[in-house]
């Protein structure tokens, strides 16, 4: 993992903390819309949903339903994770513009 990837992941964590826990479903809707606009496959949208759920659970101090290892087995490659992180950041910015 390069340092850029680490900084991107850290940035995602920090930005996710700015979304109130009771509003994460609104964020998830924005993420899904963004992925549909970018023509991601349904399978990738499902993996993103699991990845976002994992991140939210970790930040919320909950026991995640999925581990990164589980997600890797479901084809969450580092390239996809990088793309997902960019989408999450863009979606968080859209969330803050709307709410």
QUIKALIN-V878065 format. One record per residue. N is the residue number from 0. RES is the residue in one letter. BURIAL is b if it has 24 or more other ideal C-beta (glycine too) atoms within 12 Angstrom, else e. Layout:
N_RES_BURIAL + N_RES_BURIAL
This chain:
0_X_e + 1_X_e + 2_X_e + 3_X_e + 4_X_e + 5_X_e + 6_X_e + 7_X_b + 8_X_b + 9_X_e + 10_X_e + 11_X_b + 12_X_e + 13_X_e + 14_X_b + 15_X_b + 16_X_e + 17_X_e + 18_X_b + 19_X_e + 20_X_e + 21_X_e + 22_X_e + 23_X_b + 24_X_e + 25_X_e + 26_X_b + 27_X_b + 28_X_e + 29_X_b + 30_X_b + 31_X_b + 32_X_e + 33_X_b + 34_X_b + 35_X_e + 36_X_e + 37_X_e + 38_X_e + 39_X_e + 40_X_e + 41_X_e + 42_X_e + 43_X_b + 44_X_b + 45_X_e + 46_X_b + 47_X_b + 48_X_b + 49_X_b + 50_X_b + 51_X_b + 52_X_b + 53_X_b + 54_X_b + 55_X_b + 56_X_e + 57_X_e + 58_X_b + 59_X_e + 60_X_e + 61_X_e + 62_X_e + 63_X_e + 64_X_e + 65_X_b + 66_X_e + 67_X_e + 68_X_e + 69_X_e + 70_X_b + 71_X_e + 72_X_e + 73_X_e + 74_X_e + 75_X_b + 76_X_e + 77_X_e + 78_X_e + 79_X_b + 80_X_b + 81_X_b + 82_X_b + 83_X_b + 84_X_b + 85_X_b + 86_X_b + 87_X_b + 88_X_b + 89_X_b + 90_X_b + 91_X_b + 92_X_e + 93_X_e + 94_X_b + 95_X_e + 96_X_e + 97_X_e + 98_X_e
